Amino acid sequence: MTSSRWLWCWLVALAVAPLWAQRPGSNAPPHSTPEGSTFLVRLEDKLDASRIQPGKRFKARLAEELIGPDELRLLPNTRVKGHVSSVNNGLRPRLRLSFDEIETERGWVPLIATVTAVPGEHGLQASGEEGEIERKGSTSRREVGSSEGGDQNRPGVGAAVNVVGALFSDRRLQLQKGTMLELRLDRPIQMPGR
């Protein structure tokens, strides 16, 4: 009698397992790459903050293979399309990129992702939740009243030198063709027709 109960329990468990896997709050829909996945793309266009306007379209390609939980793959060199969302070319130049679509073997699908890093570009950084790309600030400042330069008795001179240096430093923000960007998926990539 107990063996028939165990068999019945196993049958119920097997029948409920697919429903449990598809319950709300599970990681990702079937045949998709889950939200939060990070991957690299390589720009195919030069983006110069001093010369572009919001809305400018750009192209990129996957720089590495992107694999979903069910072994679904997007191969390197897969095409990606996006546009420039905003440009600020003031004292702190910033650039915000939006990603629109990624090509799959069955067509183009929406791509919602945020820039999290600009690897290999030591003068640039991605900042905040919005994924804005900006120039890194100078971290090596001369301390006011230091023994360098003999200005110990004039504390405002060091600050003035820093301000003048910032005004005349190279503040251009350019992403060259071939620049790598690290992206984080804000929504899963759903593969069509699977």
Buried (B, 14 or more C-beta within 10 A) or exposed (E): EEEEEEEEEEEEEEEEEEEEEEEEEEEBEBBBBBBEBEBBBBBBBBBBBEEBEEEBEBEBBBBEEBBBBEEBEBEEEBBBBBEBBBBBBEEBBBBBBBBBBBBBEEEBBEBBBBBBBBBEBEEBBBBEEEBBBBBEEEEEEBEBEEEEEEBEEEEEBBEEBBEEEEEEEEBEBBBEEEBBBBBBBEBBBBBEEE
